[in-house]
Amino acid sequence: MRGDIEFEQAVERLYGAFARHLLPGDMTACEHCVDQAEVALFARTPLRELAPGQLGPYLMNPGTWGDETEFPHLVPRLLEAYATGEMEHWLWPDRVTRRISGRWQDWPAAERDAVEHFVRVWWHRTLGGYPSVTPAQDLLDAVAELGVDVGPYLAEFASVPGEAPARHLADVISDWAYGSSLRDGAQESMQRWLVGPTPVDVLLSAAVASASPEIAAELADAAEHARLIGESLLAEGVLPDAVPER
């Protein structure tokens, strides 16, 4: 499938972009916080063979496992593991992208581009089927933590064909109805998008086209929630993005 090939190519691009980063030979960890045998095994394991049970404890011990010089070496494997669902029992992907954003501006363009490309492919792959390995809101959180514009990601709810994007959007709307938020500028972008017509249009169009009465009802209900969220934000003074002239 084209989507699988595109994803595999994005994975290889990641590994290629970060290949210059080697794992420090003296990676250490606090002996009171981390089993030293685990650290030694981690250091001996080839990058692509690091298992979730190794990556998870590493992520859960920032500041006590390693000194961050090892992190660039691990970026490709961490992102790949989250995107393929291997890390479903270990926190959320924003734990990785938050750490990336802390050094983002110091990385070469090839590394930043490889990460952004991978996340875009990951997003497109997520919207292409339902359910997906990564919940859309979790991936939006990860994108926001990178500090990049979430606008192009939101636009794909309307541009990716099929019913799946609308079902993912319904989940996102449900999360926002219960108080979800994004960091900094991404929050503002999301609010402006929610005030605009696209979320309701996408959901209602998919509801009308759905062959399943149950799914159609879920989408119609989500459209109503999206309308209410938009009206509430509008009352707070949030204005939608300008619609480009045709």
Beta strands, then each sheet from edge to edge (+ up, - down):
end
